[in-house]
Amino acid sequence: MYDNYVFLGLFLIAAISFPVLPLIVARLIRPKRPTPIKQSTYECGLEVIGDFHVQFKIQYYLYALAFVIFDIEVVFLYPWAVAYPELGMPALFAMLIFLAILAFSLVYDWRKGALEWI
Amino acid sequence: MDLVVQIMFGVTGLLILGAAFMVVSVRNIIHAALWLITCFFGIAMLYLLLQAEFLAIVQILLYIGAVAVLVLFAVMLTRQIDDPDEPVLFQRWRSTLLITAILFAAVLVPTIYNHNWLIFADPQPAFAGPRELGFAFMNAYLLPFQIAAVLLLAALVGAIIIAMEDQEQRRVRVLTLAEEVALRGEREPSPPTRPANPQPASSSSNPTPPPAPEQAGEGA
């Protein structure tokens, strides 16, 4: 019953080793001669100004929140899509109402200017 | 095969516990958020071990995908709070640990004794996959399903109202509908002129018809 997960585990191992293995190999074979100028923070070739802790604008948080809302919508769509072939037309209308309510939130976002990147 | 499952369960449990410990003990708050994502991932693996594939997908999609983004954004919204002189453990952590351990044990110990643990030895086929959930959403739970959409709508609208309040001037009190309309009519020709505090007495009592710009603008 867990046979399908063998492939998943193999994929997981491959996915982890893909970035980790080159890092380990690079650590083993690279020459290590650090200087202060090499160790300094690289920021587009400019001198680093100020602290890296900059307070975000709250508008950016709205993007994240909108993403969460529509991510939840996907979670609702998934079981509906699986059951849809046996449910037929009424399910389509029910889901259209659901989507219309959520589309209204997107329209509200847009009209309020919450989607403008400041 | 059963041994493999048991080993996987042990590894997953250690991953969850270790990640959860790192969340509360690591100094850098962004690292704590990343450890929290690791903890979520471990819980998704736990769901897979319980053959709840849909829950595992939801866990990865919502918790690792969305909630993690939300947590990271919330961390970036805060000011600098990781003072290097501030200890990670606060002063009375021993007594706090004792109280929480007792409370946790008070719930967990009776559960461990009363629960029928042998149920996992004879695994049943999953009875609630996405197909059954889809049927339930479209038949018995159609109304809660639509209310969930309204709830999500309310969450987003509320967040926008709270966030956009900073852009406009903060209002002293909630305006009546007539005042709101009057204010909007006044703002259309010249947007920046706006009274610092809207007058409470003069304009709230009269039911102003919509085109009455001079009623609400007197405060300036």
Interface residues (C-beta under 8 A of the other chain):
Chain A: M1 Y2 Y5 L8 D51 H53 Q55 F56 I58 Q59 Y60 Y61 L62 A64 L65 A66 F67 V68 I69 D71 I72 E73 V74 V75 F76 Y78 P79 W80 A81 V82 A83 Y84 E86 L87 P90 A91 A94 I97 F98 I101 L102 F104 S105 Y108 D109 K112 G113 A114
Chain B: M1 V4 V5 L48 Q51 F54 I57 V58 L61 L62 G65 A66 V67 V69 L70 F73 A74 M76 L77 T78 R79 Q80 P123 G129 P130 R131 E132 L133 G134 F135 F137 M138 L142 F145 Q146 A148 A149 V150 L152 L153 A155 L156 V157 A159 I160 A163 M164 D166
